[in-house]
Amino acid sequence: MDPAVVLALCLSCLLLLFLWRQSPGRGKLPPGPTPLPIIGNMLQLDAKDIGKSFTNFSKVYGPVFTVYFGMKPAVVLHGYEVVKEALIDHGEEFSGRGHFPVLDRINKGLGIVFSNGDGWKEIRRFTLMTLRNFGMGKRSIEERIQEEARCLVEELRKTEASPCDPTFFLSCAPCNVICSIIFQNRFDYNDKHFLKMIEKLHVNVNILSSPWMQIYNNFPALIDYFPATFNTLFNNSAFVKSYILEKAKEHQESLDVNNPRDFIDCFLIKMEQEKNNQPSKFTFEALVGTVFDLFGAGTETTSTTLKYALLLLLKHPEVTAKIQEEIDHVIGRHRSPCMQDKSHMPYTDAVIHEVQRYLDLVPTDLPHAVTCDIKFRNYLIPKGTTILPFLTSVLHDSKEFSNPEMFDPGHFLDESGNFKKSDYFMPFSAGKRICLGEGLARMELFLFLTSILQNFNLKSLVDPKDLDITLAAKGCTSVPPFYQLCFIPV
């Protein structure tokens, strides 16, 4: 290469570095590793396990530090104390949603997961109230989950104890619960349209958990130059949204304001009530975005946790035996599990909590943002700065959990064998942005898991000692490895 070209490139990099380091507000942020021009700290981050890099940085810079993803800074919160202080003690100031360019292009600021401002607050408040108080028609949500648990058991019986990948069944069950809440009706496990939606959601989660998504989010211009992966994500999302829109229009034609059937009916009624309050936050676009968020988040998160739970139970048959002993004692074999049983089953409750802690489903949480300039631990964080609460550092804190890197239900049991709560249990995040579906997810995990173990013994295809429980990916979400098992009827 021409020496003059090399010299020009070097001078350009030095100039960019100088201008960047002089940029307003940089000195107000917490310390962190020195970034490079344009790419920031990307070369210092392990794309396959960013959490490991964060832990190493925290040892040098403390519990609050700044990393640069490209040209944009993000403040990382490491450890329970600082995460609690930010998300709970200063909940309002840390309640913004940080930018996620890939999903921003898909959601366009609508829905409840990636929206901000008054629109987010109104839609979230309405959704939470509807899920909690309406009861979704004549049947409670618990009854809907129990019905789906019985359907799940029947589908598992059809495997006739032959080896199978449980992913399909464990995706259909929570997806059907969401469908019954949103669309009034569940689907047959062989319904082609239902299966297509399940497949597209599953593909999207795998794409979002890949290292490529980290690169796309940090350098969104690359989407236009390498659009293949993004187009798959976008087309899959568009397919689901078109189905939601079709159902919403069908609901509108048969709507009875005095007898709402499901969530879509409730939203349509709210739209009618708000039509004179312009500009209203309750629009058809907002309805589709909100249902899309509920549909996606309410399906894959629960199914992933259940899938990893069964793998861990295969790995630890002694844990499975103790749960089944508790099921026999409290529930028996002749009635369906119900949520009242949970308080009498401390070991099962502890196992479910430990599965969630050990899985660490969303390691860095979804990005937050500060809603105003805030002085936090002697640093002045400018409004709009991205905040990454590193939930792994809370769920795997050795001060709270004696063996954080080991799967041990004893983490949630006291000396007498009673269930022990922990403030460090934050798989659903915390504060203003805590997962909207936490209550639903807790019910599903308990009722689905106990229903499976009430009716089946789990058989591994290999010696449990040889089972690999290492996560296949740990990006935006944690992805369990592929495995097969046999469901042996009890």
PyMOL commands that set and color helices and strands:
alter all, ss='L'
color gray80, all
select helices_A, chain A and resi 3-21+26-28+42-44+50-61+80-89+101-107+117-134+141-157+167-182+192-208+211-218+222-225+228-253+263-274+284-315+317-330+339-344+346-359+392-395+409-412+431-433+438-455+464-466
alter helices_A, ss='H'
color red, helices_A
select strands_A, chain A and resi 64-69+72-78+96-97+368-369+374-376+379-381+386-390+456-460+473-474+478-479+485-489
alter strands_A, ss='S'
color yellow, strands_A
deselect
rebuild
show_as cartoon
